[in-house]
Amino acid sequence: MNEIITRIQDIEREQRRREQSPLARYNKGKVHAKQMAFHRCLKRNRWVFGGNRSGKTECGAVETVWLARGIHPFRPNKKDVCCWVVSLSQQVQRDVAQQKILYYLDKSWIADIVMVSGSKSSPEYGVIDCIAIRNVFGGISKIAFKSCEAGREKFQGTSLDFVWFDEEPPQDVYEECRMRILDRKGHIFGTMTPLKGLSWVYDEIYLNKHRSKEVWYEFMEWNDNPFLSKEELELMTESMSETALESRRYGRFTQNGGLVYAEFSEANVIEPRDIPEEWQDAISVDPGLNNPLSCHWYARDFDGNVYVIAEHYEAKRDIAYHAEKIKEISERLNWKKDRFNRLSVLMDSAADQRTLNGVRSTAELFAEQGISVNTRVNKGLYAGINRVKALLKPLNGPPKLYIFRSCVNMIREIKGYFWGNGDAPVKKDDHAMDELRYYVCNLDERTAPKPAKTLIQLDKERLIRKARGDKL
């Protein structure tokens, strides 16, 4: 009899726990009207354009959990659901989408977690690769997390039931994900604050230039979220410009996008200091004649920290002048040379091109001045930008990119580097930004050199070889 009573009490406790869970509270009143409009919509391409804290990410996470669990109240449910959650970077994934999904996902539903980094016992502190969820139909659903910084190629091959974009992805990633849902007649949805201005999303979704019957969108703003206090809204409104309010409060598209490197701060700027010779890594150049030529010297320690230690930045000068300046600064830094005793620099592949009248290429003109040019650089725009972002503000710990305060032109450019109307930065005053991207896109693994052997170690090795009968 006592066992029956205990069992009944356990069932009642479990029922109360589930009724008080975040997902249950969302269902019973936490959801607001525009979030519910999103959940009820049966279109295959749905987007929420929302200001910060308008509830857009909340409804994206709940939608994902409902579909994976097989308990969506308005859509047909199925077992063995396979989906992707796409974030701009692993850091954004960990701090936003991943956190929200774990918040709404009952732990008893989780069959397994695969981690990219961190421990599965505390997944909220690491980066998750995939979560396996017990579906109510007896199957196992998989929520996999993807990062835009990995590039379009990492989004190939898989058939999916749906994709959630947490914030605006690059257009090529979006198009690749559309191919992934084709086999299963799946759907996609996005929740984003339009900080990049009039980008491809403005044309493809908001304007719906292809007149697709499956495209749907909704705008959410602070007043749509009844759980934000009026006092807090007033304080936030007073502290923002009119342009910032358009996107960050109302979720509206504006002509001008935000900063490309919003992660940059004073923590990334340091006073000049002596750099060990073995840290010397590369010289990167964005050539210009009438426009400025931007050249920076990059060092890297054996913990992966990058240092921008010197710059040459000047316009309206010829290659002979620039080459001489590069040599002067390199001499002052005691910079390394290649096996032919020449300086070597990274440069855009366009430097190999000759003009129609047969004039020598930029690379050839630098070679005549005694500077070797390596044009085999990876100059991928979005991948490069995201690698710079990851160095400016990593997932964990302090910055990995430091700029000497004396590099005034790079600091000026990075502070004024804005997104343009398309899915790319404004092509203006970006010479240092281009050659910074060339450099970070071509970083390889670096290991500390092995220390020189001591006399004792050398003598010991000699005795061992002698004992073996080796020739000395």
Buried (B, 14 or more C-beta within 10 A) or exposed (E): EEEEEEEEEEEEEEEEEEEEBBBBEBBEEBBBEBBEBBBEBEBBBBBBBBBBBBBBBBBBBBBBBBBBBBBBEEBEBBEEBBBBBBBBBBBBBBBBBBBBBBBBBBEEBBEEBBBBEBEEEEBEEBBBEBBBBBBEBEEBBBBBBBBBBBBBEEBEEBEBBBBBBBBBBBBBBBBBBBBBBEEBEBBBBBBBBBBBBBBBBBBBBBEBEEEEEEBBBBBBBBEBBEEBEEEEBEEBEEEEEEEBBBBBBBBBBBEBBBBBBEBBEEEBBBEEEEBEEEBBBBBBBBBBEEEBBBBBBBBBBEEEBBBBBBBBBBEEBEBEEBBBBBBEBBEEBEBBEEEEEEBBBBBBBEBBEEEEEEEEBBBBBBBEBBBBBBBEBBBBBBBBBBBBBBBBBBBEEEBBBBBBEEBEBBBEBBEBBBBBBBBBBBEEBBBBBBBBBBBBBBBEEEEEEEEEEEEEEEEEEEEEEEEEEEEE
